[in-house]
């Protein structure tokens, strides 16, 4: 029996296409937001439109408004469905090492030279990417299987200076929870614990009363 070795690009493409994304009929939604930052609590509303733009209403505190908007934007940007070719046509892929958990390292060349990923069980479980002049490293420890692709459940992120390798800021641990609203899985809670110089800061974003918007007539 001949075992056909998947190319590094094919292995990555399969995991990339296994991510959960919203389809082109996604109508957008509104939600109430409760944002807890350590001992402070802020409430308001969030709108994510059909074209995945984020808006925050009824939050007067500017830092809180910015924090909520940043998370809403982040939620939307990760659910955009972009083809593999659109995202990675200028990149090449080669195999690196396989770690003790069975995660296979993929090394990038081309436009994304220096970036690295790991794939395990048809999911991207490690990302090391240069974004806006800083390396961000994300390790995923568990995921939600929606039946239509996976969503990260527990993961962390760390930033490093690309020249010195020095860590920038603290390590953040994330926990994401989702609920199905109509045909779509939507984030209803995100907790972020950030440790900086021995101090832990906790942020919690709770999205409730999530309602899909009416589709706009074509």
LUMKOLDO-651808 format. One record per atom (N, C-alpha, C, O): residue in one letter; atom name; x, y, z. Coordinates in steps of 0.1 Angstrom, whole numbers, plus 5000, padded with zeros to 4 digits. Layout:
<sites>
code, site, xx, yy, zz
A, CA, X, Y, Z
...
</sites>
This chain:
<sites>
code, site, xx, yy, zz
X, N, 5008, 4988, 5000
X, CA, 5000, 5000, 5000
X, C, 5009, 5013, 5000
X, O, 5018, 5014, 5008
X, N, 5006, 5022, 4991
X, CA, 5013, 5034, 4990
X, C, 5007, 5045, 4999
X, O, 4995, 5048, 4997
X, N, 5015, 5051, 5007
X, CA, 5009, 5062, 5015
X, C, 5014, 5075, 5008
X, O, 5026, 5077, 5006
X, N, 5004, 5083, 5004
X, CA, 5008, 5095, 4997
X, C, 5010, 5106, 5007
X, O, 5001, 5109, 5015
X, N, 5022, 5112, 5007
X, CA, 5025, 5123, 5016
X, C, 5018, 5136, 5011
X, O, 5020, 5140, 5000
X, N, 5011, 5142, 5020
X, CA, 5005, 5155, 5017
X, C, 5016, 5165, 5016
X, O, 5025, 5165, 5024
X, N, 5015, 5174, 5007
X, CA, 5025, 5185, 5007
X, C, 5022, 5194, 5019
X, O, 5011, 5195, 5024
X, N, 5032, 5202, 5023
X, CA, 5030, 5211, 5034
X, C, 5019, 5221, 5031
X, O, 5011, 5225, 5040
X, N, 5018, 5225, 5019
X, CA, 5008, 5235, 5015
X, C, 4994, 5229, 5016
X, O, 4985, 5235, 5021
X, N, 4993, 5216, 5011
X, CA, 4979, 5209, 5012
X, C, 4975, 5207, 5027
X, O, 4963, 5209, 5030
X, N, 4985, 5204, 5035
X, CA, 4982, 5202, 5049
X, C, 4977, 5215, 5056
X, O, 4967, 5215, 5063
X, N, 4983, 5226, 5052
X, CA, 4979, 5239, 5058
X, C, 4966, 5243, 5052
X, O, 4957, 5248, 5059
X, N, 4964, 5241, 5039
X, CA, 4952, 5245, 5032
X, C, 4940, 5238, 5039
X, O, 4929, 5244, 5041
X, N, 4941, 5225, 5042
X, CA, 4930, 5217, 5048
X, C, 4926, 5223, 5061
X, O, 4914, 5225, 5064
X, N, 4936, 5227, 5070
X, CA, 4933, 5233, 5083
X, C, 4928, 5247, 5081
X, O, 4919, 5251, 5089
X, N, 4933, 5254, 5072
X, CA, 4928, 5268, 5069
X, C, 4913, 5268, 5065
X, O, 4905, 5276, 5070
X, N, 4910, 5258, 5057
X, CA, 4896, 5257, 5052
X, C, 4887, 5251, 5062
X, O, 4875, 5251, 5061
X, N, 4893, 5245, 5073
X, CA, 4885, 5239, 5084
X, C, 4881, 5249, 5095
X, O, 4873, 5246, 5104
X, N, 4886, 5262, 5094
X, CA, 4882, 5272, 5103
X, C, 4867, 5275, 5101
X, O, 4862, 5275, 5090
X, N, 4860, 5279, 5112
X, CA, 4846, 5283, 5111
X, C, 4846, 5297, 5107
X, O, 4852, 5306, 5113
X, N, 4838, 5300, 5096
X, CA, 4836, 5314, 5091
X, C, 4821, 5316, 5088
X, O, 4814, 5306, 5087
X, N, 4817, 5328, 5087
X, CA, 4804, 5332, 5084
X, C, 4803, 5332, 5068
X, O, 4812, 5337, 5062
X, N, 4791, 5327, 5063
X, CA, 4790, 5327, 5048
X, C, 4785, 5341, 5043
X, O, 4783, 5350, 5051
X, N, 4784, 5342, 5030
X, CA, 4781, 5355, 5024
X, C, 4767, 5360, 5027
X, O, 4764, 5371, 5025
X, N, 4758, 5351, 5032
X, CA, 4744, 5355, 5036
X, C, 4744, 5361, 5050
X, O, 4733, 5365, 5055
X, N, 4755, 5361, 5057
X, CA, 4755, 5366, 5071
X, C, 4749, 5380, 5072
X, O, 4754, 5389, 5065
X, N, 4738, 5382, 5080
X, CA, 4731, 5395, 5080
X, C, 4737, 5405, 5090
X, O, 4733, 5417, 5090
X, N, 4746, 5401, 5099
X, CA, 4750, 5409, 5109
X, C, 4741, 5407, 5122
X, O, 4732, 5400, 5121
X, N, 4745, 5414, 5133
X, CA, 4737, 5412, 5145
X, C, 4739, 5424, 5154
X, O, 4749, 5432, 5153
X, N, 4730, 5425, 5164
X, CA, 4732, 5434, 5175
X, C, 4733, 5426, 5188
X, O, 4728, 5414, 5189
X, N, 4739, 5431, 5198
X, CA, 4740, 5425, 5211
X, C, 4742, 5435, 5222
X, O, 4748, 5446, 5219
X, N, 4738, 5432, 5234
X, CA, 4741, 5440, 5246
X, C, 4756, 5436, 5250
X, O, 4759, 5424, 5249
X, N, 4763, 5445, 5255
X, CA, 4777, 5442, 5259
X, C, 4779, 5446, 5274
X, O, 4775, 5457, 5278
X, N, 4784, 5437, 5281
X, CA, 4789, 5440, 5295
X, C, 4804, 5438, 5295
X, O, 4808, 5427, 5293
X, N, 4811, 5449, 5298
X, CA, 4826, 5448, 5298
X, C, 4831, 5450, 5312
X, O, 4828, 5460, 5318
X, N, 4837, 5440, 5317
X, CA, 4843, 5440, 5331
X, C, 4858, 5441, 5330
X, O, 4865, 5433, 5323
X, N, 4864, 5452, 5336
X, CA, 4878, 5453, 5336
X, C, 4882, 5454, 5351
X, O, 4881, 5464, 5357
X, N, 4888, 5443, 5356
X, CA, 4892, 5442, 5370
X, C, 4879, 5445, 5378
X, O, 4869, 5437, 5378
X, N, 4878, 5456, 5385
X, CA, 4866, 5459, 5393
X, C, 4857, 5469, 5387
X, O, 4848, 5474, 5394
X, N, 4859, 5473, 5374
X, CA, 4850, 5483, 5368
X, C, 4841, 5475, 5358
X, O, 4845, 5465, 5352
X, N, 4829, 5480, 5357
X, CA, 4819, 5474, 5348
X, C, 4813, 5485, 5339
X, O, 4809, 5496, 5343
X, N, 4812, 5482, 5326
X, CA, 4806, 5491, 5316
X, C, 4796, 5483, 5308
X, O, 4798, 5471, 5305
X, N, 4785, 5490, 5304
X, CA, 4775, 5483, 5296
X, C, 4772, 5492, 5284
X, O, 4773, 5504, 5284
X, N, 4767, 5485, 5273
X, CA, 4763, 5493, 5261
X, C, 4758, 5483, 5251
X, O, 4753, 5472, 5254
X, N, 4758, 5487, 5238
X, CA, 4754, 5478, 5227
X, C, 4765, 5477, 5216
X, O, 4773, 5486, 5215
X, N, 4764, 5466, 5209
X, CA, 4774, 5464, 5198
X, C, 4766, 5460, 5186
X, O, 4756, 5453, 5187
X, N, 4770, 5466, 5174
X, CA, 4764, 5462, 5162
X, C, 4775, 5457, 5153
X, O, 4785, 5464, 5151
X, N, 4774, 5445, 5147
X, CA, 4783, 5440, 5137
X, C, 4774, 5439, 5124
X, O, 4764, 5432, 5124
X, N, 4778, 5447, 5114
X, CA, 4770, 5448, 5102
X, C, 4773, 5436, 5093
X, O, 4782, 5428, 5095
X, N, 4764, 5435, 5082
X, CA, 4766, 5424, 5073
X, C, 4779, 5424, 5066
X, O, 4785, 5414, 5062
X, N, 4785, 5436, 5064
X, CA, 4798, 5437, 5058
X, C, 4809, 5437, 5068
X, O, 4820, 5441, 5066
X, N, 4806, 5432, 5080
X, CA, 4815, 5430, 5091
X, C, 4822, 5442, 5096
X, O, 4834, 5442, 5099
X, N, 4815, 5453, 5097
X, CA, 4820, 5465, 5104
X, C, 4814, 5465, 5118
X, O, 4803, 5461, 5120
X, N, 4822, 5470, 5128
X, CA, 4818, 5470, 5142
X, C, 4814, 5484, 5146
X, O, 4821, 5494, 5143
X, N, 4804, 5485, 5155
X, CA, 4800, 5498, 5160
X, C, 4796, 5496, 5175
X, O, 4790, 5486, 5178
X, N, 4800, 5505, 5184
X, CA, 4797, 5504, 5198
X, C, 4789, 5516, 5202
X, O, 4792, 5528, 5198
X, N, 4777, 5514, 5208
X, CA, 4768, 5524, 5212
X, C, 4767, 5525, 5227
X, O, 4768, 5515, 5234
X, N, 4763, 5537, 5232
X, CA, 4759, 5538, 5246
X, C, 4771, 5535, 5256
X, O, 4768, 5532, 5268
X, N, 4783, 5537, 5252
X, CA, 4795, 5535, 5261
X, C, 4802, 5549, 5261
X, O, 4809, 5552, 5252
X, N, 4801, 5556, 5272
X, CA, 4806, 5570, 5273
X, C, 4821, 5570, 5276
X, O, 4829, 5579, 5272
X, N, 4826, 5560, 5284
X, CA, 4840, 5560, 5288
X, C, 4849, 5556, 5276
X, O, 4847, 5545, 5270
X, N, 4858, 5565, 5272
X, CA, 4865, 5563, 5259
X, C, 4874, 5551, 5259
X, O, 4874, 5543, 5249
X, N, 4882, 5548, 5270
X, CA, 4890, 5536, 5270
X, C, 4882, 5523, 5269
X, O, 4885, 5514, 5262
X, N, 4870, 5523, 5276
X, CA, 4862, 5511, 5276
X, C, 4856, 5510, 5262
X, O, 4855, 5499, 5256
X, N, 4851, 5521, 5256
X, CA, 4846, 5521, 5242
X, C, 4856, 5515, 5232
X, O, 4852, 5507, 5224
X, N, 4868, 5520, 5234
X, CA, 4879, 5515, 5225
X, C, 4882, 5500, 5227
X, O, 4883, 5492, 5217
X, N, 4882, 5496, 5239
X, CA, 4884, 5481, 5242
X, C, 4873, 5473, 5236
X, O, 4876, 5462, 5230
X, N, 4861, 5477, 5238
X, CA, 4849, 5469, 5232
X, C, 4850, 5469, 5217
X, O, 4848, 5459, 5211
X, N, 4853, 5481, 5211
X, CA, 4853, 5481, 5197
X, C, 4864, 5473, 5191
X, O, 4863, 5466, 5181
X, N, 4876, 5472, 5198
X, CA, 4887, 5464, 5194
X, C, 4883, 5449, 5194
X, O, 4887, 5442, 5185
X, N, 4876, 5445, 5204
X, CA, 4872, 5431, 5205
X, C, 4861, 5428, 5194
X, O, 4862, 5417, 5188
X, N, 4852, 5437, 5192
X, CA, 4841, 5435, 5182
X, C, 4847, 5434, 5168
X, O, 4843, 5426, 5160
X, N, 4857, 5443, 5165
X, CA, 4864, 5443, 5152
X, C, 4871, 5429, 5151
X, O, 4871, 5423, 5140
X, N, 4878, 5425, 5161
X, CA, 4886, 5413, 5161
X, C, 4876, 5400, 5159
X, O, 4880, 5392, 5151
X, N, 4865, 5400, 5165
X, CA, 4855, 5390, 5163
X, C, 4851, 5389, 5148
X, O, 4851, 5378, 5142
X, N, 4848, 5400, 5143
X, CA, 4843, 5401, 5129
X, C, 4854, 5397, 5119
X, O, 4852, 5389, 5110
X, N, 4866, 5402, 5121
X, CA, 4877, 5400, 5111
X, C, 4881, 5385, 5110
X, O, 4885, 5380, 5100
X, N, 4879, 5378, 5122
X, CA, 4883, 5363, 5122
X, C, 4872, 5354, 5116
X, O, 4874, 5343, 5113
X, N, 4860, 5360, 5113
X, CA, 4849, 5352, 5107
X, C, 4848, 5355, 5092
X, O, 4839, 5349, 5086
X, N, 4856, 5364, 5087
X, CA, 4855, 5367, 5072
X, C, 4860, 5354, 5065
X, O, 4870, 5348, 5068
X, N, 4852, 5351, 5054
X, CA, 4856, 5339, 5046
X, C, 4864, 5344, 5034
X, O, 4859, 5350, 5025
X, N, 4877, 5342, 5035
X, CA, 4886, 5345, 5024
X, C, 4892, 5332, 5018
X, O, 4895, 5323, 5026
X, N, 4893, 5332, 5005
X, CA, 4898, 5319, 4999
X, C, 4913, 5318, 5003
X, O, 4920, 5328, 5006
X, N, 4918, 5305, 5003
X, CA, 4932, 5302, 5006
X, C, 4941, 5310, 4996
X, O, 4951, 5315, 5000
X, N, 4937, 5311, 4983
X, CA, 4945, 5317, 4973
X, C, 4946, 5332, 4976
X, O, 4957, 5338, 4975
X, N, 4935, 5338, 4980
X, CA, 4936, 5353, 4983
X, C, 4945, 5356, 4995
X, O, 4953, 5366, 4994
X, N, 4946, 5347, 5005
X, CA, 4954, 5349, 5017
X, C, 4968, 5345, 5015
X, O, 4977, 5351, 5020
X, N, 4970, 5334, 5008
X, CA, 4984, 5327, 5008
X, C, 4990, 5325, 4995
X, O, 5000, 5317, 4994
X, N, 4985, 5331, 4984
X, CA, 4991, 5328, 4971
X, C, 5005, 5332, 4969
X, O, 5013, 5326, 4961
X, N, 5009, 5342, 4977
X, CA, 5023, 5347, 4976
X, C, 5033, 5340, 4986
X, O, 5044, 5344, 4987
X, N, 5028, 5330, 4993
X, CA, 5036, 5323, 5003
X, C, 5039, 5308, 4998
X, O, 5032, 5302, 4991
X, N, 5050, 5303, 5003
X, CA, 5054, 5289, 5001
X, C, 5054, 5283, 5015
X, O, 5056, 5289, 5025
X, N, 5053, 5269, 5015
X, CA, 5052, 5262, 5027
X, C, 5062, 5250, 5027
X, O, 5063, 5243, 5017
X, N, 5069, 5248, 5038
X, CA, 5077, 5236, 5039
X, C, 5076, 5230, 5053
X, O, 5072, 5237, 5062
X, N, 5079, 5217, 5054
X, CA, 5077, 5210, 5067
X, C, 5089, 5214, 5076
X, O, 5100, 5215, 5072
X, N, 5085, 5216, 5089
X, CA, 5095, 5217, 5100
X, C, 5095, 5205, 5108
X, O, 5094, 5194, 5103
X, N, 5095, 5207, 5121
X, CA, 5095, 5195, 5130
X, C, 5081, 5191, 5135
X, O, 5072, 5199, 5133
X, N, 5080, 5179, 5139
X, CA, 5067, 5175, 5146
X, C, 5070, 5174, 5161
X, O, 5079, 5167, 5165
X, N, 5062, 5180, 5169
X, CA, 5064, 5180, 5183
X, C, 5058, 5168, 5190
X, O, 5052, 5160, 5184
X, N, 5060, 5167, 5204
X, CA, 5055, 5155, 5211
X, C, 5040, 5154, 5211
X, O, 5035, 5143, 5214
X, N, 5033, 5164, 5208
X, CA, 5018, 5163, 5208
X, C, 5013, 5159, 5194
X, O, 5001, 5157, 5192
X, N, 5022, 5157, 5184
X, CA, 5018, 5154, 5171
X, C, 5016, 5166, 5162
X, O, 5011, 5164, 5150
X, N, 5018, 5178, 5167
X, CA, 5016, 5190, 5159
X, C, 5028, 5192, 5149
X, O, 5039, 5191, 5153
X, N, 5024, 5194, 5136
X, CA, 5034, 5195, 5125
X, C, 5037, 5209, 5123
X, O, 5028, 5217, 5120
X, N, 5050, 5213, 5123
X, CA, 5054, 5227, 5121
X, C, 5055, 5229, 5106
X, O, 5060, 5221, 5098
X, N, 5049, 5241, 5102
X, CA, 5050, 5245, 5088
X, C, 5057, 5258, 5087
X, O, 5053, 5268, 5094
X, N, 5068, 5259, 5079
X, CA, 5076, 5271, 5078
X, C, 5073, 5278, 5065
X, O, 5071, 5272, 5054
X, N, 5071, 5291, 5066
X, CA, 5067, 5299, 5055
X, C, 5078, 5305, 5048
X, O, 5089, 5309, 5053
X, N, 5077, 5306, 5034
X, CA, 5086, 5313, 5026
X, C, 5078, 5323, 5017
X, O, 5066, 5324, 5019
X, N, 5085, 5330, 5009
X, CA, 5078, 5340, 5000
X, C, 5075, 5353, 5008
X, O, 5083, 5357, 5016
X, N, 5063, 5358, 5006
X, CA, 5059, 5371, 5012
X, C, 5060, 5370, 5027
X, O, 5063, 5379, 5034
X, N, 5056, 5358, 5033
X, CA, 5055, 5357, 5047
X, C, 5067, 5350, 5053
X, O, 5066, 5343, 5064
X, N, 5079, 5351, 5047
X, CA, 5091, 5345, 5051
X, C, 5093, 5348, 5066
X, O, 5092, 5359, 5071
X, N, 5096, 5337, 5074
X, CA, 5099, 5339, 5088
X, C, 5087, 5335, 5097
X, O, 5088, 5332, 5109
X, N, 5075, 5335, 5091
X, CA, 5063, 5331, 5098
X, C, 5063, 5316, 5100
X, O, 5068, 5309, 5091
X, N, 5056, 5311, 5110
X, CA, 5055, 5296, 5113
X, C, 5041, 5293, 5118
X, O, 5035, 5301, 5125
X, N, 5037, 5281, 5114
X, CA, 5024, 5276, 5120
X, C, 5026, 5262, 5124
X, O, 5036, 5255, 5121
X, N, 5017, 5257, 5132
X, CA, 5017, 5242, 5135
X, C, 5002, 5238, 5133
X, O, 4993, 5245, 5136
X, N, 5001, 5225, 5127
X, CA, 4988, 5220, 5125
X, C, 4987, 5206, 5132
X, O, 4996, 5198, 5132
X, N, 4976, 5204, 5139
X, CA, 4973, 5192, 5146
X, C, 4958, 5189, 5145
X, O, 4950, 5197, 5147
X, N, 4955, 5176, 5141
X, CA, 4941, 5172, 5140
X, C, 4933, 5182, 5130
X, O, 4922, 5185, 5133
X, N, 4940, 5185, 5119
X, CA, 4933, 5194, 5109
X, C, 4929, 5208, 5115
X, O, 4920, 5214, 5110
X, N, 4936, 5212, 5125
X, CA, 4934, 5226, 5131
X, C, 4948, 5233, 5132
X, O, 4958, 5227, 5136
X, N, 4948, 5246, 5129
X, CA, 4960, 5254, 5132
X, C, 4961, 5256, 5147
X, O, 4952, 5263, 5153
X, N, 4971, 5250, 5154
X, CA, 4972, 5251, 5168
X, C, 4983, 5261, 5173
X, O, 4985, 5263, 5185
X, N, 4991, 5266, 5163
X, CA, 5002, 5275, 5167
X, C, 5004, 5285, 5155
X, O, 5005, 5281, 5144
X, N, 5005, 5298, 5159
X, CA, 5007, 5308, 5149
X, C, 5019, 5317, 5154
X, O, 5019, 5321, 5165
X, N, 5028, 5319, 5145
X, CA, 5039, 5328, 5148
X, C, 5041, 5337, 5136
X, O, 5047, 5333, 5126
X, N, 5035, 5349, 5137
X, CA, 5034, 5358, 5125
X, C, 5039, 5372, 5129
X, O, 5038, 5377, 5140
X, N, 5045, 5378, 5118
X, CA, 5049, 5392, 5119
X, C, 5037, 5401, 5116
X, O, 5032, 5401, 5104
X, N, 5031, 5408, 5125
X, CA, 5020, 5417, 5123
X, C, 5023, 5431, 5127
X, O, 5027, 5433, 5139
X, N, 5022, 5441, 5118
X, CA, 5025, 5455, 5121
X, C, 5039, 5456, 5128
X, O, 5040, 5463, 5138
X, N, 5049, 5449, 5123
X, CA, 5063, 5451, 5129
X, C, 5065, 5444, 5142
X, O, 5076, 5446, 5148
X, N, 5056, 5435, 5146
X, CA, 5058, 5428, 5159
X, C, 5055, 5413, 5157
X, O, 5045, 5410, 5150
X, N, 5063, 5404, 5162
X, CA, 5059, 5390, 5161
X, C, 5048, 5387, 5172
X, O, 5050, 5389, 5184
X, N, 5037, 5381, 5168
X, CA, 5027, 5376, 5177
X, C, 5027, 5361, 5176
X, O, 5027, 5355, 5165
X, N, 5027, 5354, 5188
X, CA, 5027, 5340, 5189
X, C, 5015, 5336, 5196
X, O, 5013, 5340, 5207
X, N, 5007, 5327, 5190
X, CA, 4994, 5323, 5196
X, C, 4994, 5307, 5196
X, O, 4996, 5301, 5186
X, N, 4992, 5302, 5208
X, CA, 4990, 5287, 5209
X, C, 4976, 5284, 5214
X, O, 4971, 5290, 5223
X, N, 4970, 5275, 5207
X, CA, 4956, 5271, 5210
X, C, 4956, 5258, 5217
X, O, 4962, 5248, 5213
X, N, 4949, 5257, 5229
X, CA, 4950, 5246, 5237
X, C, 4937, 5237, 5236
X, O, 4937, 5225, 5238
X, N, 4926, 5243, 5232
X, CA, 4914, 5236, 5230
X, C, 4905, 5244, 5220
X, O, 4906, 5256, 5218
X, N, 4895, 5237, 5214
X, CA, 4887, 5243, 5204
X, C, 4873, 5238, 5205
X, O, 4870, 5227, 5210
X, N, 4863, 5245, 5199
X, CA, 4849, 5241, 5197
X, C, 4848, 5235, 5183
X, O, 4852, 5241, 5174
X, N, 4841, 5224, 5182
X, CA, 4838, 5218, 5169
X, C, 4824, 5221, 5166
X, O, 4815, 5216, 5173
X, N, 4821, 5230, 5156
X, CA, 4808, 5234, 5153
X, C, 4801, 5225, 5144
X, O, 4789, 5226, 5142
X, N, 4808, 5215, 5138
X, CA, 4802, 5207, 5127
X, C, 4804, 5214, 5114
X, O, 4802, 5207, 5103
X, N, 4808, 5227, 5114
X, CA, 4810, 5234, 5101
X, C, 4824, 5241, 5102
X, O, 4826, 5251, 5095
X, N, 4833, 5235, 5110
X, CA, 4846, 5241, 5112
X, C, 4848, 5243, 5127
X, O, 4839, 5243, 5135
X, N, 4861, 5246, 5130
X, CA, 4864, 5248, 5144
X, C, 4866, 5262, 5148
X, O, 4869, 5271, 5140
X, N, 4863, 5265, 5161
X, CA, 4866, 5278, 5167
X, C, 4875, 5276, 5179
X, O, 4873, 5267, 5187
X, N, 4884, 5285, 5181
X, CA, 4893, 5284, 5192
X, C, 4886, 5286, 5205
X, O, 4877, 5295, 5206
X, N, 4889, 5278, 5216
X, CA, 4882, 5279, 5229
X, C, 4892, 5285, 5239
X, O, 4889, 5296, 5245
X, N, 4903, 5279, 5241
X, CA, 4913, 5284, 5250
X, C, 4926, 5286, 5243
X, O, 4931, 5277, 5236
X, N, 4932, 5297, 5244
X, CA, 4945, 5300, 5237
X, C, 4952, 5311, 5244
X, O, 4946, 5318, 5253
X, N, 4965, 5313, 5240
X, CA, 4972, 5325, 5246
X, C, 4979, 5332, 5235
X, O, 4980, 5328, 5224
X, N, 4984, 5344, 5239
X, CA, 4992, 5352, 5229
X, C, 5003, 5360, 5236
X, O, 5002, 5364, 5247
X, N, 5014, 5361, 5229
X, CA, 5026, 5368, 5234
X, C, 5032, 5376, 5222
X, O, 5032, 5371, 5211
X, N, 5037, 5388, 5225
X, CA, 5043, 5396, 5215
X, C, 5058, 5397, 5217
X, O, 5063, 5398, 5229
X, N, 5066, 5397, 5206
X, CA, 5081, 5398, 5207
X, C, 5086, 5408, 5197
X, O, 5080, 5410, 5186
X, N, 5096, 5415, 5201
X, CA, 5103, 5424, 5191
X, C, 5111, 5415, 5181
X, O, 5119, 5406, 5185
X, N, 5108, 5418, 5168
X, CA, 5115, 5409, 5158
X, C, 5130, 5410, 5157
X, O, 5137, 5401, 5153
X, N, 5135, 5422, 5161
X, CA, 5150, 5424, 5160
X, C, 5157, 5418, 5172
X, O, 5167, 5410, 5171
X, N, 5152, 5420, 5185
X, CA, 5159, 5416, 5197
X, C, 5153, 5403, 5202
X, O, 5160, 5396, 5210
X, N, 5141, 5399, 5198
X, CA, 5134, 5387, 5204
X, C, 5129, 5390, 5218
X, O, 5123, 5381, 5224
X, N, 5130, 5402, 5222
X, CA, 5125, 5405, 5236
X, C, 5110, 5406, 5236
X, O, 5103, 5411, 5227
X, N, 5104, 5400, 5248
X, CA, 5090, 5400, 5249
X, C, 5085, 5415, 5251
X, O, 5091, 5422, 5259
X, N, 5074, 5418, 5244
X, CA, 5067, 5431, 5246
X, C, 5054, 5429, 5253
X, O, 5045, 5422, 5248
X, N, 5053, 5436, 5265
X, CA, 5040, 5434, 5272
X, C, 5039, 5421, 5279
X, O, 5049, 5413, 5279
X, N, 5027, 5418, 5284
X, CA, 5025, 5405, 5291
X, C, 5020, 5394, 5282
X, O, 5016, 5396, 5271
X, N, 5019, 5382, 5288
X, CA, 5013, 5371, 5282
X, C, 4998, 5371, 5285
X, O, 4994, 5373, 5296
X, N, 4989, 5369, 5275
X, CA, 4975, 5370, 5277
X, C, 4969, 5356, 5274
X, O, 4973, 5349, 5265
X, N, 4960, 5352, 5283
X, CA, 4953, 5339, 5282
X, C, 4938, 5342, 5278
X, O, 4932, 5351, 5285
X, N, 4933, 5336, 5269
X, CA, 4919, 5338, 5264
X, C, 4910, 5326, 5266
X, O, 4915, 5315, 5265
X, N, 4898, 5328, 5269
X, CA, 4887, 5318, 5269
X, C, 4876, 5324, 5261
X, O, 4870, 5334, 5265
X, N, 4872, 5317, 5250
X, CA, 4861, 5321, 5242
X, C, 4849, 5311, 5243
X, O, 4851, 5299, 5242
X, N, 4837, 5317, 5245
X, CA, 4825, 5308, 5245
X, C, 4816, 5313, 5233
X, O, 4815, 5325, 5230
X, N, 4808, 5304, 5227
X, CA, 4800, 5307, 5216
X, C, 4786, 5302, 5218
X, O, 4783, 5292, 5226
X, N, 4776, 5308, 5211
X, CA, 4762, 5303, 5211
X, C, 4758, 5303, 5196
X, O, 4763, 5311, 5188
X, N, 4748, 5294, 5193
X, CA, 4743, 5295, 5179
X, C, 4731, 5303, 5179
X, O, 4721, 5301, 5187
X, N, 4731, 5313, 5170
X, CA, 4720, 5323, 5168
X, C, 4715, 5321, 5154
X, O, 4723, 5325, 5145
X, N, 4703, 5316, 5152
X, CA, 4699, 5313, 5138
X, C, 4709, 5302, 5132
X, O, 4710, 5292, 5138
X, N, 4715, 5305, 5121
X, CA, 4724, 5296, 5115
X, C, 4739, 5298, 5119
X, O, 4747, 5292, 5113
X, N, 4741, 5308, 5128
X, CA, 4755, 5312, 5129
X, C, 4760, 5311, 5144
X, O, 4752, 5313, 5153
X, N, 4772, 5307, 5145
X, CA, 4779, 5306, 5158
X, C, 4785, 5320, 5161
X, O, 4792, 5326, 5153
X, N, 4781, 5326, 5173
X, CA, 4785, 5340, 5176
X, C, 4791, 5340, 5190
X, O, 4786, 5333, 5199
X, N, 4802, 5347, 5192
X, CA, 4809, 5348, 5205
X, C, 4799, 5354, 5215
X, O, 4794, 5365, 5212
X, N, 4797, 5348, 5226
X, CA, 4789, 5354, 5237
X, C, 4797, 5358, 5249
X, O, 4793, 5365, 5258
X, N, 4810, 5353, 5250
X, CA, 4818, 5356, 5262
X, C, 4833, 5354, 5258
X, O, 4837, 5344, 5252
X, N, 4841, 5364, 5262
X, CA, 4856, 5363, 5260
X, C, 4862, 5368, 5273
X, O, 4859, 5379, 5278
X, N, 4870, 5360, 5279
X, CA, 4878, 5364, 5291
X, C, 4893, 5365, 5287
X, O, 4898, 5356, 5280
X, N, 4899, 5376, 5291
X, CA, 4913, 5378, 5288
X, C, 4920, 5380, 5301
X, O, 4918, 5390, 5308
X, N, 4930, 5371, 5305
X, CA, 4938, 5374, 5316
X, C, 4952, 5377, 5312
X, O, 4958, 5369, 5304
X, N, 4957, 5388, 5316
X, CA, 4970, 5393, 5311
X, C, 4979, 5394, 5323
X, O, 4976, 5401, 5333
X, N, 4991, 5388, 5322
X, CA, 5001, 5389, 5333
X, C, 5012, 5398, 5329
X, O, 5019, 5394, 5319
X, N, 5014, 5409, 5336
X, CA, 5025, 5418, 5333
X, C, 5033, 5421, 5346
X, O, 5027, 5426, 5355
X, N, 5045, 5417, 5346
X, CA, 5054, 5420, 5358
X, C, 5048, 5414, 5370
X, O, 5048, 5421, 5381
X, N, 5042, 5402, 5370
X, CA, 5037, 5396, 5381
X, C, 5023, 5400, 5385
X, O, 5017, 5394, 5394
X, N, 5017, 5410, 5378
X, CA, 5004, 5415, 5381
X, C, 4994, 5409, 5371
X, O, 4997, 5409, 5359
X, N, 4982, 5404, 5375
X, CA, 4973, 5398, 5366
X, C, 4961, 5408, 5365
X, O, 4955, 5412, 5374
X, N, 4958, 5412, 5352
X, CA, 4946, 5420, 5349
X, C, 4936, 5411, 5342
X, O, 4940, 5404, 5333
X, N, 4923, 5412, 5345
X, CA, 4913, 5404, 5339
X, C, 4903, 5413, 5332
X, O, 4897, 5422, 5338
X, N, 4900, 5410, 5320
X, CA, 4890, 5416, 5312
X, C, 4879, 5406, 5308
X, O, 4883, 5394, 5304
X, N, 4867, 5409, 5309
X, CA, 4856, 5400, 5304
X, C, 4846, 5408, 5296
X, O, 4841, 5418, 5300
X, N, 4843, 5402, 5284
X, CA, 4834, 5408, 5275
X, C, 4822, 5398, 5274
X, O, 4824, 5387, 5269
X, N, 4810, 5402, 5278
X, CA, 4798, 5393, 5278
X, C, 4788, 5399, 5268
X, O, 4783, 5410, 5270
X, N, 4785, 5392, 5258
X, CA, 4775, 5396, 5248
X, C, 4762, 5388, 5250
X, O, 4762, 5376, 5250
X, N, 4751, 5396, 5252
X, CA, 4739, 5389, 5255
X, C, 4728, 5395, 5246
X, O, 4730, 5405, 5240
X, N, 4716, 5388, 5246
X, CA, 4705, 5392, 5238
X, C, 4709, 5394, 5223
X, O, 4706, 5404, 5217
X, N, 4717, 5384, 5218
X, CA, 4722, 5385, 5205
X, C, 4711, 5383, 5195
X, O, 4704, 5373, 5195
X, N, 4709, 5392, 5185
X, CA, 4698, 5391, 5176
X, C, 4704, 5394, 5162
X, O, 4711, 5404, 5159
X, N, 4701, 5385, 5152
X, CA, 4705, 5387, 5138
X, C, 4698, 5399, 5133
X, O, 4686, 5401, 5136
X, N, 4704, 5407, 5124
X, CA, 4698, 5418, 5117
X, C, 4689, 5412, 5106
X, O, 4692, 5401, 5101
X, N, 4679, 5420, 5101
X, CA, 4672, 5415, 5090
X, C, 4680, 5416, 5078
X, O, 4687, 5427, 5076
X, N, 4681, 5406, 5069
X, CA, 4689, 5407, 5057
X, C, 4684, 5419, 5048
X, O, 4672, 5421, 5047
X, N, 4694, 5426, 5042
X, CA, 4690, 5437, 5034
X, C, 4685, 5431, 5020
X, O, 4692, 5423, 5015
X, N, 4674, 5436, 5015
X, CA, 4669, 5431, 5003
X, C, 4678, 5435, 4991
X, O, 4683, 5446, 4991
X, N, 4681, 5425, 4983
X, CA, 4690, 5428, 4972
X, C, 4684, 5437, 4961
X, O, 4690, 5440, 4951
</sites>
